Amino acid sequence: MNTETAQLRQVFDDLVRFETMLWAAVDERLQAECDLSLGSLNALLVIDATPACRVQDIARAVAITVGGASQAVDRLERSGWCARESNPADRRSSIVVLTPAGEALVRRAGPVFDEELERLLSAPLTPRALDVLARTLGTLRGAIAGPSARK
């Protein structure tokens, strides 16, 4: 195996393992303090930030299938944190909105999420290193998603 191949394998291992550890740490704190999974918070944050949010918007934002996003919305609805409303612009689809309970949960869980990101991403890195990491990951996500995802 040549040096570049070995380095690429190490980058892959480090990136995947770090993502797993990062997810687990943030999820553990959200579960403990807010009784909320990181996956659910991810969807709630997309709904909160996306005007006229559709299931497809959630799927695209968190890089999951539309079926997976629909199941996530079903779970959030059962918990009382969001609701589907008819889409006035397209009768065939619905819009996903936060309920008052969902809005309160986002206000409570958002700072917990942000504190963990600060602790696990910002604190160990210089501002410049964090900026380079953010730009690099954005470039890699764009490359793997292809041109249609960058529109």
Residue pairs with C-beta under 8 A, 6 or more apart in sequence:
1 9
22 120
22 121
23 38
25 116
25 120
26 38
26 113
26 116
26 117
26 120
27 37
27 38
27 39
29 112
29 116
30 36
30 37
30 38
30 41
30 109
30 112
30 113
30 116
31 37
33 109
33 112
34 41
34 105
34 108
34 109
34 112
36 105
36 109
38 113
39 72
40 72
40 75
40 76
40 79
40 81
41 106
41 109
41 113
42 62
43 58
43 62
43 69
43 72
43 73
43 76
43 82
44 76
44 81
44 82
44 98
44 102
44 105
44 106
44 109
45 106
45 110
46 53
46 57
46 58
46 61
46 62
47 53
47 58
47 76
47 82
47 96
47 97
47 98
47 102
48 98
48 103
48 106
50 57
50 58
50 61
52 87
52 89
52 95
53 95
53 96
53 97
54 87
54 93
54 94
54 95
54 96
55 66
55 69
55 70
55 73
55 93
55 94
55 96
56 66
56 69
58 64
58 69
58 72
58 73
58 96
59 65
59 66
59 68
59 69
60 149
62 69
63 145
64 72
73 82
73 84
73 96
76 82
76 102
77 83
77 84
80 99
80 101
80 102
81 98
81 99
81 101
81 102
81 105
82 96
82 97
82 98
82 99
82 102
83 96
83 97
83 99
84 94
84 95
84 96
85 94
85 95
85 96
85 97
86 94
86 95
87 93
87 94
87 95
98 106
121 130
121 133
122 130
125 133
142 149
142 150
